[in-house]
Amino acid sequence: MQQGDLIELTIHDLNSQGSGVGRYGNQVVFVPDTVPGDRLEVRITRLKRQYGLGKIQRMLEPSGDRRRPPCIVADKCGGCQWLQVEESLQLEIKTKEVTQALQRIGGFEDLKVEPILHGSSGLGYRNKSTYPVGRSSTGQLQAGYYRKGSHQLVNLNQCPIQDQRLNPLLSDIKQDIAANGWSIYNEAKHQGKLRHLAFRIGHHTGEILLTLITTAPDFPNLEEQAASWLAEYPALVGVCLNINDRKGNMIWGRDTRAIAGRDYVNETFVGLNLKLRPETFFQINTAVAEHLLEKILGQLELQGNETIIDAYCGVGTFTLPLAQQAKQVIGIEVLPSSVQQAQASAADNHIENVKFLVGTVEDVLPNLEDTADIVLVDPPRKGCDRRVLDTLRQSRPRQILYISCNPATLARDLKILCEAEAYTVEWVQPADFFPQTPHVECAVLLKMV
């Protein structure tokens, strides 16, 4: 097989990046936009020592699990990878990814993996969307997601995976921005002002927040336009400005302020009242997050006398519901702004048996004097720092709840925690927070042996 070759290939699996997996002779070939069962003519676009990359040239026989994508720009937009895959197969593959990671990396055999949690629909689930803004070659204002493998914008007026209550705003707001003649950012030249449009909606409340992410605050008619938007869209409760004048791909700057209305939306989460600012990290799929938390609480069977540590606690999404059923919960979070929001939410909900500590988990956790009955860890994709795992093995909490967005690092860390039979895996619960993509979340409960 050589680069440029045209080969016939049958897809038999999907990988964790979303591409189809086929085999040509003794070499693996990855092909985007494919479905297991597809038989294709594929052009080899790149060749590595252990694998090749290909592009569909012709569909010879489509898979029975292939569907018509529920998006008119699915062949261009890089926001989703699996719109062509039937949702039942998406769930099956994500469950298999978790199971295989635990077996191959963690060395866990014969573990029962619970049926994956998912919403009633894999569409309309995103409660937050952030769109880059730019201009086409003809100067037309655009906002959307980037094309696959590039920084070229695919212009969108609606998106099937965002909350459908946001769709009417996107097209109209772009028209108003164009009519005002506002300066648009050019990423290549680092010139211009408006970089992104960010929308956030309260899944249960329906309140909407619009944020303009810009390099500078001075736009003509800005306050008047923001007030006009508030008047035009009853669900819109605030228009904010976030300043980010740095080069690079980082979306959010440090300074956010409201220019009309307020700088947060009200949301309810498992009965708690939360105030979510534009840049607040909050689970993107509210319904599935609530479902997962209910399952977790059922597994923990809290009696009201437990001390719990919530590492990587963020704004207290899990800390506060746990505190309602425990004696005390201690949250650890590296971002001071998140801790401030968590403290405010605790006060708003009259929850007094929580305290929040600012710092990295690897620095704070070893120095805690409180003996925890349960420790919850919800690390980033890279998993837990080795110092965190060593601290857990030394402090010996009765239960460890590990929530992960990366099956590979989850399996690696679980293997370390269970060494020398220190802990045993009691419960494995995958959850589909990101339908139409290859991403899968998973909660695992460990009990001390």
C-alpha positions, 0 to 999 in steps of 0.5 A, spaced: 500 500 500 502 506 497 500 513 498 495 515 493 493 508 492 485 507 491 483 500 495 477 497 496 476 497 504 470 494 509 470 498 515 469 493 521 469 498 527 470 506 529 476 508 533 476 513 539 477 519 534 471 517 531 474 514 524 472 508 521 477 502 522 478 497 516 484 492 514 488 492 508 492 486 508 496 487 514 495 494 515 490 498 519 486 504 515 483 509 518 477 513 514 473 519 517 465 519 516 464 511 515 460 506 519 462 499 521 459 495 515 461 500 509 464 497 503 468 503 500 473 505 495 478 509 499 484 513 497 490 513 501 492 520 503 497 519 508 501 513 510 505 511 517 509 505 519 503 502 522 497 505 519 494 509 513 489 514 513 484 514 507 478 518 504 472 516 501 472 516 494 466 511 492 461 508 496 460 500 494 455 498 499 453 502 505 452 499 512 445 497 515 447 502 520 448 508 516 443 513 516 442 520 513 445 525 517 440 530 521 444 536 519 445 539 512 453 541 513 455 534 516 459 533 510 463 539 512 462 541 519 468 538 524 463 539 530 460 532 530 464 526 527 458 520 528 452 524 525 452 518 519 452 513 525 445 510 527 445 512 535 444 505 537 450 503 534 454 509 537 451 507 544 454 500 543 461 502 540 462 507 546 460 501 551 465 497 548 470 502 548 469 502 556 469 495 556 475 494 552 479 499 555 478 496 562 480 489 560 486 491 555 489 497 559 486 496 566 487 488 566 480 487 569 476 481 566 469 479 567 467 486 570 459 488 569 458 494 565 452 497 566 447 499 560 450 506 558 446 512 560 443 516 554 438 522 553 431 521 549 434 524 543 441 525 541 440 532 538 438 538 541 442 537 548 448 542 548 446 547 553 452 551 551 455 553 544 461 557 542 461 559 535 468 563 531 466 569 527 469 571 521 468 573 513 468 569 507 472 570 501 467 575 499 466 579 505 460 576 508 459 575 515 460 568 518 459 564 524 459 557 525 464 551 526 470 549 523 471 545 517 474 538 518 481 538 519 482 546 518 480 553 520 476 555 515 469 556 517 462 553 515 457 558 516 451 556 520 444 559 521 442 553 526 445 547 529 441 540 530 445 538 537 445 545 540 438 546 544 433 548 539 431 554 543 438 557 541 437 557 533 432 563 532 438 567 535 444 565 531 441 567 524 438 574 526 444 576 531 449 575 525 444 580 521 444 585 526 452 585 527 453 585 519 448 591 519 452 595 525 458 594 521 462 591 527 469 589 526 470 582 525 477 578 527 482 575 522 485 570 526 491 569 521 493 577 521 491 578 529 487 584 527 479 586 528 475 585 534 469 580 534 472 573 535 466 569 538 459 568 539 457 564 545 450 562 547 448 559 554 441 556 556 438 554 562 436 547 560 430 547 565 429 555 566 430 557 558 434 563 560 439 565 555 445 568 555 449 571 549 456 573 550 460 577 545 468 575 545 472 580 542 479 583 542 477 590 545 470 593 548 469 599 543 463 597 538 459 603 535 452 602 538 453 596 542 449 598 548 443 600 544 444 593 540 444 589 546 438 593 549 434 591 543 436 584 543 433 583 550 427 587 548 426 582 542 428 576 545 424 575 551 428 568 554 434 573 553 436 575 560 443 578 559 448 580 553 455 580 556 462 582 553 468 578 554 475 581 552 480 576 549 486 580 546 491 574 546 493 570 540 492 563 539 486 558 540 484 560 547 477 562 546 475 566 553 479 572 556 479 574 563 474 579 563 467 578 562 462 584 564 454 585 562 453 590 557 445 589 558 441 585 563 445 580 567 451 576 567 448 569 569 442 565 567 438 561 573 438 554 572 436 548 576 440 541 577 437 536 581 432 541 585 438 546 586 438 553 584 445 555 580 447 561 577 451 560 571 456 565 568 458 565 561 465 562 562 462 557 567 464 550 566 458 546 567 456 539 564 454 540 557 448 535 557 444 537 563 439 531 562 444 526 562 448 529 568 442 529 572 441 522 570 448 520 572 448 523 579 441 520 581 445 513 579 451 515 583 447 517 589 443 510 589 450 506 589 453 510 595 447 509 599 449 515 604 446 515 611 448 522 613 454 521 617 459 521 611 465 525 610 466 526 602 472 529 598 470 532 592 476 533 588 476 537 581 469 540 584 468 545 579 462 550 581 460 544 586 455 541 581 456 534 584 458 537 591 452 540 593 447 535 591 452 530 595 452 535 601 444 534 602 445 527 604 452 527 607 455 530 614 460 534 610 463 535 603 470 538 602 471 541 595 477 542 591 478 546 585 484 550 582 480 556 579 478 561 584 472 563 580 469 556 580 470 556 588 467 563 588 461 560 584 460 554 588 460 558 595 455 562 592 451 557 590 451 553 597 449 560 600 443 560 595 441 553 597 442 554 604 447 548 604 452 549 610 456 543 611 460 544 605 467 548 604 471 549 598 479 549 598 483 553 592 489 549 589 491 543 585 488 536 588 495 533 588 497 539 593 491 540 597 489 532 598 495 530 601 495 535 607 487 535 609 486 533 616 479 530 615 479 523 614 474 522 608 469 516 608 468 517 600 473 521 595 470 523 588 475 524 583 473 527 576 480 529 573 481 532 566 482 527 560 489 526 562 487 523 568 489 523 576 496 526 577 500 520 580 501 523 587 493 523 587 493 516 586 498 515 591 495 519 596 488 515 595 492 509 597 495 511 603 489 515 606 484 509 604 477 512 604 472 507 604 469 508 597 472 512 591 468 514 586 472 516 579 468 520 574 472 520 567 471 523 560 477 518 557 476 510 558 484 509 557 486 514 563 481 511 567 483 504 566 490 506 567 488 509 574 484 504 576 489 499 575 494 503 580 488 504 585 487 496 585 494 494 586 495 489 591 488 488 592 487 495 595 480 496 592 476 492 588 471 495 582 464 495 584 460 498 579 461 501 572 456 506 569 458 509 562 454 515 560 453 518 553 454 526 554 456 527 547 451 524 542 454 524 535 461 524 537 466 519 540 466 522 547 464 517 552 464 519 560 464 513 565 463 513 573 466 507 577 465 506 584 471 502 588 470 499 595 476 498 599 478 491 600 
